[in-house]
């Protein structure tokens, strides 16, 4: 009988130990690993380095407050080089080797679209900080972004050109990838719906250096303005346009708010217009002031809009994971439930497609500085 009681006691202790171990494992993960795929080398490094700084700052703040679900937040970065094949390889490494809980990325729409099918197949939540191509809206149930779709940005640009500025003859010069083609189509459709005409449409390959052939064709069409869609090629495009005597106004996207544009293009950049979201580094909103102050303290420079979107992407994803039970479906569902999250780029909510809609306005280059031309543009 004594032996029976001892045996029963041992079994009870073992069972209790197992139960406590399982409960503790569920409640207190040692760490939460998140992947990030960004262009950290190559022509698009600005769109990788800046978001990375924002992500790193957000992670530091999250861990100082206790981490995510009691575990330390760790972000593992992989370089996409803004090349789809590199992005796919990075995705596979993060998912199959690092076993990350979710992924932030990419900045380039073509890269995000390249690994989106894999994310759907493997049920991995992806939150892009900068990919804006319209096709991402239908990329899958696990694909989200906190930057508005080009469906909105293209409409704002078209509305500004035709209704606000009165330009009726427009040309488009675009990078030949998902981002460029998608935005060109949206802009052109909006211009034509408002009574304008696309008199020239020219493509160039990402990373190209000579744009004179396309610019000369555009010049011969005599447009009133040119909608420029591209990346780091923009300064050279502006310089070469000036060299061939093309004095037409340029209208572009928020990618043009890059100090390198003014540094390289100099006076050729003066007077260009571009669509931009509402993030304002000089804002007196407490959340923005705190972000800017801590960013300057850490990096000794002011955060641009790309850093702000990296920061918000990390903050929003951390909140969703905190509210989840750590399964991919649960993280996804918590992102869909987010409403009016107060980010440094504005209030963030997701629609049924994982898209976010935020106000957009027009900026210009005046006396070598990026300044607001119209703070908000409303599409009728």
GINORSUL-V362669 format. One record per residue. N is the residue number from 0. RES is the residue in one letter. PSI is psi in whole degrees, -180 to 180 (none if undefined). D_FIRST is the distance of its C-alpha to the first C-alpha in Angstrom with 2 decimals. Layout:
# GINORSUL-V362669
n=N res=RES psi=PSI d_first=D_FIRST
n=N res=RES psi=PSI d_first=D_FIRST
This chain:
# GINORSUL-V362669
n=0 res=X psi=-43 d_first=0.00
n=1 res=X psi=-42 d_first=3.80
n=2 res=X psi=-36 d_first=5.37
n=3 res=X psi=-45 d_first=4.99
n=4 res=X psi=-40 d_first=6.36
n=5 res=X psi=-44 d_first=8.68
n=6 res=X psi=-45 d_first=9.83
n=7 res=X psi=-38 d_first=10.54
n=8 res=X psi=-39 d_first=12.32
n=9 res=X psi=-44 d_first=14.33
n=10 res=X psi=-43 d_first=15.41
n=11 res=X psi=-42 d_first=16.50
n=12 res=X psi=-42 d_first=18.45
n=13 res=X psi=-46 d_first=20.09
n=14 res=X psi=-45 d_first=21.12
n=15 res=X psi=-40 d_first=22.52
n=16 res=X psi=-41 d_first=24.41
n=17 res=X psi=-46 d_first=25.93
n=18 res=X psi=-46 d_first=27.00
n=19 res=X psi=-37 d_first=28.55
n=20 res=X psi=-44 d_first=30.33
n=21 res=X psi=-45 d_first=31.81
n=22 res=X psi=-44 d_first=32.94
n=23 res=X psi=-38 d_first=34.49
n=24 res=X psi=-40 d_first=36.24
n=25 res=X psi=-38 d_first=37.78
n=26 res=X psi=-30 d_first=38.95
n=27 res=X psi=76 d_first=40.14
n=28 res=X psi=141 d_first=41.91
n=29 res=X psi=-37 d_first=43.09
n=30 res=X psi=154 d_first=46.52
n=31 res=X psi=114 d_first=48.61
n=32 res=X psi=126 d_first=51.00
n=33 res=X psi=139 d_first=54.25
n=34 res=X psi=156 d_first=57.02
n=35 res=X psi=124 d_first=60.74
n=36 res=X psi=116 d_first=63.52
n=37 res=X psi=156 d_first=66.94
n=38 res=X psi=94 d_first=70.29
n=39 res=X psi=-12 d_first=69.96
n=40 res=X psi=164 d_first=72.76
n=41 res=X psi=-168 d_first=75.90
n=42 res=X psi=-21 d_first=78.52
n=43 res=X psi=28 d_first=76.13
n=44 res=X psi=-31 d_first=74.35
n=45 res=X psi=-37 d_first=75.33
n=46 res=X psi=2 d_first=73.18
n=47 res=X psi=-44 d_first=70.22
n=48 res=X psi=-43 d_first=70.63
n=49 res=X psi=-50 d_first=71.24
n=50 res=X psi=-36 d_first=68.26
n=51 res=X psi=-42 d_first=66.07
n=52 res=X psi=-42 d_first=67.14
n=53 res=X psi=-42 d_first=66.30
n=54 res=X psi=-47 d_first=62.87
n=55 res=X psi=-40 d_first=62.11
n=56 res=X psi=-43 d_first=63.16
n=57 res=X psi=-41 d_first=60.98
n=58 res=X psi=-42 d_first=57.94
n=59 res=X psi=-45 d_first=58.55
n=60 res=X psi=-42 d_first=58.70
n=61 res=X psi=-46 d_first=55.59
n=62 res=X psi=-32 d_first=53.52
n=63 res=X psi=-21 d_first=54.92
n=64 res=X psi=12 d_first=53.53
n=65 res=X psi=2 d_first=50.00
n=66 res=X psi=-156 d_first=50.49
n=67 res=X psi=122 d_first=49.43
n=68 res=X psi=35 d_first=46.06
n=69 res=X psi=-5 d_first=45.18
n=70 res=X psi=153 d_first=46.02
n=71 res=X psi=134 d_first=49.11
n=72 res=X psi=125 d_first=51.90
n=73 res=X psi=128 d_first=53.33
n=74 res=X psi=127 d_first=56.41
n=75 res=X psi=116 d_first=57.24
n=76 res=X psi=139 d_first=60.97
n=77 res=X psi=146 d_first=62.63
n=78 res=X psi=121 d_first=66.42
n=79 res=X psi=-19 d_first=68.02
n=80 res=X psi=13 d_first=71.58
n=81 res=X psi=25 d_first=72.47
n=82 res=X psi=123 d_first=72.37
n=83 res=X psi=-46 d_first=70.37
n=84 res=X psi=-39 d_first=69.15
n=85 res=X psi=-36 d_first=67.90
n=86 res=X psi=-40 d_first=66.15
n=87 res=X psi=-43 d_first=64.32
n=88 res=X psi=-40 d_first=63.19
n=89 res=X psi=-42 d_first=61.99
n=90 res=X psi=-48 d_first=60.05
n=91 res=X psi=-37 d_first=58.30
n=92 res=X psi=-44 d_first=57.34
n=93 res=X psi=-39 d_first=55.93
n=94 res=X psi=-47 d_first=53.91
n=95 res=X psi=-31 d_first=52.75
n=96 res=X psi=-51 d_first=52.37
n=97 res=X psi=-19 d_first=51.92
n=98 res=X psi=50 d_first=49.92
n=99 res=X psi=157 d_first=51.67
n=100 res=X psi=-29 d_first=50.78
n=101 res=X psi=172 d_first=54.44
n=102 res=X psi=135 d_first=57.96
n=103 res=X psi=126 d_first=61.04
n=104 res=X psi=174 d_first=64.23
n=105 res=X psi=-179 d_first=66.74
n=106 res=X psi=-37 d_first=69.97
n=107 res=X psi=129 d_first=72.10
n=108 res=X psi=-40 d_first=71.95
n=109 res=X psi=-34 d_first=72.51
n=110 res=X psi=-46 d_first=69.43
n=111 res=X psi=-43 d_first=67.21
n=112 res=X psi=-27 d_first=68.46
n=113 res=X psi=-40 d_first=67.78
n=114 res=X psi=-2 d_first=64.04
n=115 res=X psi=-44 d_first=63.54
n=116 res=X psi=-35 d_first=62.83
n=117 res=X psi=-37 d_first=60.09
n=118 res=X psi=-41 d_first=58.61
n=119 res=X psi=-46 d_first=58.57
n=120 res=X psi=-41 d_first=57.06
n=121 res=X psi=1 d_first=54.29
n=122 res=X psi=59 d_first=53.83
n=123 res=X psi=124 d_first=54.77
n=124 res=X psi=130 d_first=56.35
n=125 res=X psi=129 d_first=59.76
n=126 res=X psi=110 d_first=61.73
n=127 res=X psi=136 d_first=65.26
n=128 res=X psi=-21 d_first=67.11
n=129 res=X psi=-12 d_first=70.60
n=130 res=X psi=123 d_first=70.88
n=131 res=X psi=1 d_first=73.31
n=132 res=X psi=138 d_first=74.44
n=133 res=X psi=-33 d_first=74.54
n=134 res=X psi=-22 d_first=72.57
n=135 res=X psi=-25 d_first=69.41
n=136 res=X psi=-38 d_first=69.25
n=137 res=X psi=22 d_first=68.23
n=138 res=X psi=-18 d_first=66.32
n=139 res=X psi=167 d_first=62.91
n=140 res=X psi=-16 d_first=60.24
n=141 res=X psi=7 d_first=58.62
n=142 res=X psi=122 d_first=61.97
n=143 res=X psi=164 d_first=63.11
n=144 res=X psi=151 d_first=65.90
n=145 res=X psi=6 d_first=67.01
n=146 res=X psi=138 d_first=70.67
n=147 res=X psi=151 d_first=72.78
n=148 res=X psi=153 d_first=73.88
n=149 res=X psi=-17 d_first=77.36
n=150 res=X psi=-35 d_first=77.98
n=151 res=X psi=-47 d_first=78.42
n=152 res=X psi=-40 d_first=79.95
n=153 res=X psi=-38 d_first=82.46
n=154 res=X psi=-40 d_first=83.48
n=155 res=X psi=-45 d_first=83.99
n=156 res=X psi=-44 d_first=86.16
n=157 res=X psi=-41 d_first=88.20
n=158 res=X psi=-44 d_first=88.69
n=159 res=X psi=-44 d_first=89.77
n=160 res=X psi=-50 d_first=92.22
n=161 res=X psi=-51 d_first=93.94
n=162 res=X psi=-40 d_first=93.60
n=163 res=X psi=-47 d_first=93.54
n=164 res=X psi=-15 d_first=95.80
n=165 res=X psi=18 d_first=97.92
n=166 res=X psi=130 d_first=97.56
n=167 res=X psi=-25 d_first=98.29
n=168 res=X psi=109 d_first=98.50
n=169 res=X psi=149 d_first=95.27
n=170 res=X psi=157 d_first=94.18
n=171 res=X psi=130 d_first=90.67
n=172 res=X psi=115 d_first=89.74
n=173 res=X psi=150 d_first=86.10
n=174 res=X psi=137 d_first=83.58
n=175 res=X psi=71 d_first=82.82
n=176 res=X psi=-173 d_first=79.06
n=177 res=X psi=-42 d_first=76.74
n=178 res=X psi=-52 d_first=77.44
n=179 res=X psi=-47 d_first=81.20
n=180 res=X psi=-44 d_first=81.72
n=181 res=X psi=-45 d_first=79.54
n=182 res=X psi=-38 d_first=81.20
n=183 res=X psi=-45 d_first=84.66
n=184 res=X psi=-43 d_first=84.11
n=185 res=X psi=-46 d_first=82.92
n=186 res=X psi=-48 d_first=85.77
n=187 res=X psi=-43 d_first=88.39
n=188 res=X psi=-42 d_first=87.28
n=189 res=X psi=-44 d_first=87.41
n=190 res=X psi=-48 d_first=90.85
n=191 res=X psi=-34 d_first=92.29
n=192 res=X psi=-23 d_first=90.84
n=193 res=X psi=5 d_first=92.70
n=194 res=X psi=5 d_first=95.99
n=195 res=X psi=177 d_first=95.84
n=196 res=X psi=137 d_first=96.33
n=197 res=X psi=107 d_first=94.58
n=198 res=X psi=-15 d_first=97.61
n=199 res=X psi=142 d_first=95.74
n=200 res=X psi=111 d_first=92.20
n=201 res=X psi=136 d_first=91.49
n=202 res=X psi=156 d_first=88.31
n=203 res=X psi=157 d_first=87.46
n=204 res=X psi=143 d_first=84.59
n=205 res=X psi=132 d_first=81.96
n=206 res=X psi=-2 d_first=82.95
n=207 res=X psi=160 d_first=86.63
n=208 res=X psi=-17 d_first=89.29
n=209 res=X psi=119 d_first=92.56
n=210 res=X psi=13 d_first=93.07
n=211 res=X psi=-38 d_first=96.85
n=212 res=X psi=-48 d_first=97.20
n=213 res=X psi=-41 d_first=95.03
n=214 res=X psi=-37 d_first=96.67
n=215 res=X psi=-38 d_first=100.17
n=216 res=X psi=-41 d_first=99.34
n=217 res=X psi=-42 d_first=98.04
n=218 res=X psi=-39 d_first=101.11
n=219 res=X psi=-20 d_first=103.40
n=220 res=X psi=-9 d_first=101.72
n=221 res=X psi=60 d_first=102.73
n=222 res=X psi=160 d_first=99.56
n=223 res=X psi=-22 d_first=99.43
n=224 res=X psi=159 d_first=95.96
n=225 res=X psi=127 d_first=93.37
n=226 res=X psi=114 d_first=89.65
n=227 res=X psi=123 d_first=87.97
n=228 res=X psi=113 d_first=84.43
n=229 res=X psi=-166 d_first=82.95
n=230 res=X psi=-122 d_first=81.05
n=231 res=X psi=-2 d_first=82.38
n=232 res=X psi=-17 d_first=85.52
n=233 res=X psi=-45 d_first=86.96
n=234 res=X psi=-43 d_first=88.91
n=235 res=X psi=-35 d_first=90.78
n=236 res=X psi=-44 d_first=91.54
n=237 res=X psi=-41 d_first=93.07
n=238 res=X psi=-47 d_first=95.06
n=239 res=X psi=-31 d_first=96.40
n=240 res=X psi=-41 d_first=97.31
n=241 res=X psi=-39 d_first=99.45
n=242 res=X psi=-33 d_first=100.99
n=243 res=X psi=7 d_first=102.26
n=244 res=X psi=24 d_first=103.62
n=245 res=X psi=104 d_first=101.07
n=246 res=X psi=8 d_first=101.25
n=247 res=X psi=146 d_first=99.14
n=248 res=X psi=146 d_first=96.35
n=249 res=X psi=137 d_first=92.77
n=250 res=X psi=131 d_first=89.79
n=251 res=X psi=-159 d_first=86.30
n=252 res=X psi=178 d_first=82.59
n=253 res=X psi=-16 d_first=80.40
n=254 res=X psi=-25 d_first=80.03
n=255 res=X psi=-16 d_first=83.50
n=256 res=X psi=68 d_first=82.18
n=257 res=X psi=121 d_first=81.71
n=258 res=X psi=-28 d_first=83.53
n=259 res=X psi=-27 d_first=84.48
n=260 res=X psi=-48 d_first=86.63
n=261 res=X psi=-40 d_first=88.88
n=262 res=X psi=-43 d_first=88.72
n=263 res=X psi=-48 d_first=89.85
n=264 res=X psi=-23 d_first=91.97
n=265 res=X psi=-124 d_first=93.55
n=266 res=X psi=-14 d_first=96.35
n=267 res=X psi=-18 d_first=95.65
n=268 res=X psi=-12 d_first=92.53
n=269 res=X psi=129 d_first=94.51
n=270 res=X psi=0 d_first=94.49
n=271 res=X psi=150 d_first=91.77
n=272 res=X psi=154 d_first=89.55
n=273 res=X psi=148 d_first=85.91
n=274 res=X psi=146 d_first=83.22
n=275 res=X psi=150 d_first=80.50
n=276 res=X psi=-180 d_first=77.46
n=277 res=X psi=-3 d_first=77.20
n=278 res=X psi=131 d_first=75.40
n=279 res=X psi=113 d_first=77.64
n=280 res=X psi=-19 d_first=76.98
n=281 res=X psi=7 d_first=79.20
n=282 res=X psi=146 d_first=77.36
n=283 res=X psi=11 d_first=76.53
n=284 res=X psi=130 d_first=73.36
n=285 res=X psi=-42 d_first=70.58
n=286 res=X psi=-36 d_first=68.27
n=287 res=X psi=-43 d_first=71.13
n=288 res=X psi=-44 d_first=72.31
n=289 res=X psi=-42 d_first=68.84
n=290 res=X psi=-49 d_first=68.49
n=291 res=X psi=-44 d_first=71.96
n=292 res=X psi=-47 d_first=71.48
n=293 res=X psi=-32 d_first=68.20
n=294 res=X psi=-46 d_first=69.59
n=295 res=X psi=-40 d_first=72.69
n=296 res=X psi=-37 d_first=70.63
n=297 res=X psi=-41 d_first=68.52
n=298 res=X psi=-7 d_first=71.26
n=299 res=X psi=34 d_first=74.51
n=300 res=X psi=159 d_first=75.95
n=301 res=X psi=145 d_first=75.99
n=302 res=X psi=127 d_first=73.67
n=303 res=X psi=-180 d_first=75.50
n=304 res=X psi=-28 d_first=74.44
n=305 res=X psi=-38 d_first=72.51
n=306 res=X psi=-38 d_first=70.33
n=307 res=X psi=-41 d_first=69.87
n=308 res=X psi=-33 d_first=68.61
n=309 res=X psi=-42 d_first=66.18
n=310 res=X psi=-46 d_first=64.86
n=311 res=X psi=-38 d_first=64.51
n=312 res=X psi=-45 d_first=62.87
n=313 res=X psi=-41 d_first=60.12
n=314 res=X psi=-44 d_first=59.72
n=315 res=X psi=-44 d_first=59.53
n=316 res=X psi=-40 d_first=57.11
n=317 res=X psi=-41 d_first=54.81
n=318 res=X psi=-44 d_first=54.79
n=319 res=X psi=-43 d_first=53.95
n=320 res=X psi=-40 d_first=51.05
n=321 res=X psi=-38 d_first=49.77
n=322 res=X psi=-8 d_first=49.75
n=323 res=X psi=177 d_first=48.22
n=324 res=X psi=19 d_first=44.72
n=325 res=X psi=5 d_first=46.10
n=326 res=X psi=152 d_first=46.72
n=327 res=X psi=-42 d_first=50.34
n=328 res=X psi=-38 d_first=50.85
n=329 res=X psi=-41 d_first=49.61
n=330 res=X psi=-44 d_first=51.91
n=331 res=X psi=-48 d_first=54.77
n=332 res=X psi=-35 d_first=54.16
n=333 res=X psi=-33 d_first=54.08
n=334 res=X psi=-43 d_first=57.41
n=335 res=X psi=-29 d_first=58.95
n=336 res=X psi=-12 d_first=57.85
n=337 res=X psi=129 d_first=59.58
n=338 res=X psi=126 d_first=62.56
n=339 res=X psi=42 d_first=65.14
n=340 res=X psi=129 d_first=63.22
n=341 res=X psi=98 d_first=65.46
n=342 res=X psi=171 d_first=66.36
n=343 res=X psi=-18 d_first=69.13
n=344 res=X psi=1 d_first=70.97
n=345 res=X psi=-177 d_first=70.75
n=346 res=X psi=137 d_first=68.43
n=347 res=X psi=123 d_first=66.22
n=348 res=X psi=154 d_first=65.01
n=349 res=X psi=140 d_first=64.35
n=350 res=X psi=-172 d_first=65.78
n=351 res=X psi=-11 d_first=64.34
n=352 res=X psi=1 d_first=65.58
n=353 res=X psi=12 d_first=64.07
n=354 res=X psi=156 d_first=67.55
n=355 res=X psi=145 d_first=68.61
n=356 res=X psi=125 d_first=72.00
n=357 res=X psi=155 d_first=73.60
n=358 res=X psi=152 d_first=77.19
n=359 res=X psi=147 d_first=79.63
n=360 res=X psi=-164 d_first=83.02
n=361 res=X psi=131 d_first=85.75
n=362 res=X psi=166 d_first=86.30
n=363 res=X psi=170 d_first=89.30
n=364 res=X psi=120 d_first=90.49
n=365 res=X psi=121 d_first=93.02
n=366 res=X psi=40 d_first=94.57
n=367 res=X psi=17 d_first=91.83
n=368 res=X psi=149 d_first=88.97
n=369 res=X psi=120 d_first=86.54
n=370 res=X psi=158 d_first=87.26
n=371 res=X psi=135 d_first=86.62
n=372 res=X psi=-47 d_first=89.42
n=373 res=X psi=122 d_first=87.75
n=374 res=X psi=-40 d_first=84.34
n=375 res=X psi=140 d_first=83.34
n=376 res=X psi=126 d_first=84.71
n=377 res=X psi=128 d_first=83.89
n=378 res=X psi=126 d_first=84.28
n=379 res=X psi=none d_first=86.07
